[in-house]
Amino acid sequence: MPHTASHPTEDSIRAIAYGLWLEEGRPEGRAEAHWLRAYELVSSESVALAPPKKTAVAAKKTTRRKVS
């Protein structure tokens, strides 16, 4: 599945979860917590980086031009 704002890739989640695990000193039994935190981070980052969607009003404003 391609990486999109609504679908972070498993590889990106895994990489961040691994980093969290290392930062915490490699604790055992926290894999699920690290995975969930990584998913939240990747998802929020993807949403923050996604271009804003144009609303119908914004689309009209950008296509309407004054003719002189």
Backbone as JSON, one array per atom type, in Angstrom:
{
  "sequence": "MPHTASHPTEDSIRAIAYGLWLEEGRPEGRAEAHWLRAYELVSSESVALAPPKKTAVAAKKTTRRKVS",
  "N": [[0.85, -1.18, 0.0], [0.66, 2.19, -0.9], [2.27, 5.06, 0.6], [0.26, 7.37, 2.11], [-1.5, 10.28, 3.25], [-3.53, 9.28, 4.87], [-2.81, 6.65, 5.25], [-0.25, 5.48, 6.7], [2.9, 3.86, 6.04], [3.81, 0.48, 6.87], [6.52, 0.07, 7.18], [7.49, 2.65, 7.85], [6.25, 3.06, 10.29], [7.34, 0.94, 11.75], [10.08, 1.67, 11.79], [10.05, 4.02, 13.33], [8.95, 3.04, 15.71], [10.97, 1.32, 16.48], [13.02, 3.17, 16.97], [11.89, 4.51, 19.17], [11.88, 2.42, 21.01], [14.64, 2.01, 21.3], [15.37, 4.51, 22.42], [14.15, 4.32, 24.89], [15.75, 2.58, 26.18], [15.69, -0.08, 25.38], [13.5, -1.68, 26.49], [11.76, -4.66, 27.55], [8.64, -6.11, 26.54], [7.18, -3.88, 25.72], [6.47, -3.53, 23.14], [3.97, -3.24, 21.8], [3.05, -0.78, 22.83], [5.05, 0.92, 21.85], [4.65, 0.59, 19.1], [2.03, 1.59, 18.76], [2.4, 4.26, 19.57], [4.25, 5.08, 17.64], [2.68, 4.8, 15.36], [0.77, 6.8, 15.84], [2.45, 9.06, 15.74], [3.45, 8.98, 13.09], [1.04, 9.13, 11.67], [0.01, 11.65, 12.48], [2.04, 13.29, 11.57], [1.88, 12.82, 8.83], [-0.61, 13.9, 8.26], [-0.12, 16.56, 8.93], [1.73, 17.22, 6.96], [0.33, 16.94, 4.64], [-1.08, 18.52, 1.81], [-3.34, 21.29, 2.11], [-6.84, 20.8, 1.62], [-8.81, 22.17, -0.98], [-11.61, 24.19, -0.5], [-14.96, 24.53, -1.74], [-15.57, 27.24, -1.9], [-13.02, 28.43, -1.76], [-11.93, 27.4, -4.1], [-13.51, 28.64, -6.04], [-12.76, 31.32, -5.64], [-10.1, 31.27, -6.47], [-10.33, 30.7, -9.16], [-11.8, 32.69, -10.27], [-11.35, 35.62, -11.99], [-10.68, 39.07, -12.31], [-11.55, 40.95, -15.06], [-10.06, 43.44, -16.94]],
  "CA": [[0.0, 0.0, 0.0], [1.48, 3.39, -0.94], [2.19, 5.96, 1.75], [-0.59, 8.54, 1.91], [-1.8, 10.96, 4.51], [-4.39, 8.48, 5.74], [-2.29, 5.29, 5.39], [1.21, 5.41, 6.85], [3.4, 2.54, 5.71], [4.26, -0.35, 7.97], [7.96, 0.31, 7.34], [7.72, 3.91, 8.55], [5.84, 2.84, 11.68], [8.34, 0.05, 12.35], [11.32, 2.42, 12.02], [9.86, 4.94, 14.46], [8.77, 2.21, 16.91], [12.31, 0.84, 16.84], [13.7, 4.31, 17.58], [11.31, 4.72, 20.51], [12.38, 1.32, 21.83], [16.04, 2.31, 21.63], [15.4, 5.68, 23.31], [13.72, 3.91, 26.23], [16.7, 1.63, 26.76], [15.37, -1.44, 24.93], [12.71, -2.44, 27.47], [10.98, -5.78, 27.04], [7.21, -6.07, 26.81], [6.57, -2.6, 25.38], [6.38, -3.46, 21.68], [2.67, -2.7, 21.38], [3.02, 0.65, 23.17], [5.92, 1.62, 20.89], [4.0, 0.54, 17.79], [0.9, 2.53, 18.77], [2.95, 5.63, 19.62], [4.84, 5.34, 16.33], [1.56, 4.99, 14.43], [0.22, 8.14, 16.1], [3.41, 10.05, 15.26], [3.47, 8.95, 11.62], [-0.26, 9.61, 11.19], [-0.11, 13.09, 12.69], [3.01, 13.92, 10.68], [1.34, 12.73, 7.48], [-1.7, 14.87, 8.17], [0.48, 17.9, 8.96], [2.44, 17.46, 5.72], [-0.59, 16.87, 3.51], [-1.53, 19.85, 1.37], [-4.73, 21.55, 2.51], [-7.83, 20.59, 0.57], [-9.53, 23.4, -1.32], [-13.05, 24.17, -0.32], [-15.65, 25.03, -2.92], [-15.43, 28.7, -1.89], [-11.63, 28.74, -2.1], [-11.74, 27.06, -5.51], [-14.14, 29.71, -6.83], [-11.95, 32.53, -5.51], [-8.86, 31.15, -7.24], [-10.6, 30.63, -10.6], [-12.46, 33.94, -10.68], [-10.39, 36.72, -12.2], [-11.28, 40.33, -12.75], [-11.12, 41.32, -16.41], [-10.05, 44.9, -17.06]],
  "C": [[0.89, 1.24, 0.0], [1.25, 4.27, 0.27], [1.33, 7.16, 1.37], [-0.86, 9.15, 3.26], [-2.66, 10.11, 5.44], [-3.87, 7.07, 5.98], [-0.77, 5.29, 5.5], [1.69, 3.98, 6.56], [3.86, 1.8, 6.96], [5.74, -0.12, 8.24], [8.24, 1.59, 8.12], [7.33, 3.78, 10.02], [6.89, 2.01, 12.41], [9.62, 0.82, 12.7], [11.18, 3.35, 13.22], [9.68, 4.16, 15.76], [10.12, 1.7, 17.4], [13.11, 1.97, 17.52], [13.19, 4.61, 18.98], [11.82, 3.66, 21.48], [13.82, 1.56, 22.25], [16.15, 3.45, 22.63], [15.03, 5.3, 24.75], [14.64, 2.87, 26.85], [16.39, 0.18, 26.47], [14.57, -2.26, 25.95], [11.95, -3.59, 26.81], [9.51, -5.59, 27.38], [6.52, -4.77, 26.47], [6.37, -2.43, 23.88], [5.07, -2.83, 21.21], [2.57, -1.21, 21.68], [3.88, 1.45, 22.2], [5.28, 1.68, 19.51], [2.86, 1.57, 17.73], [1.37, 3.98, 18.78], [3.54, 6.01, 18.27], [3.74, 5.59, 15.3], [0.96, 6.38, 14.59], [1.14, 9.21, 15.53], [3.41, 10.12, 13.74], [2.16, 9.51, 11.07], [-0.39, 11.12, 11.34], [0.87, 13.85, 11.8], [2.49, 13.92, 9.25], [0.24, 13.75, 7.27], [-1.13, 16.28, 8.12], [1.17, 18.23, 7.65], [1.54, 17.44, 4.5], [-1.02, 18.28, 3.11], [-2.98, 20.07, 1.77], [-5.66, 21.32, 1.33], [-8.55, 21.9, 0.31], [-11.01, 23.2, -1.06], [-13.69, 24.71, -1.59], [-15.5, 26.55, -3.03], [-14.02, 29.1, -2.29], [-11.36, 28.45, -3.57], [-12.34, 28.13, -6.41], [-13.3, 30.98, -6.8], [-10.69, 32.45, -6.37], [-9.12, 31.1, -8.74], [-11.26, 31.9, -11.13], [-11.41, 35.04, -10.83], [-11.13, 37.93, -12.74], [-10.7, 40.69, -14.11], [-11.18, 42.83, -16.51], [-10.18, 45.34, -18.47]]
}
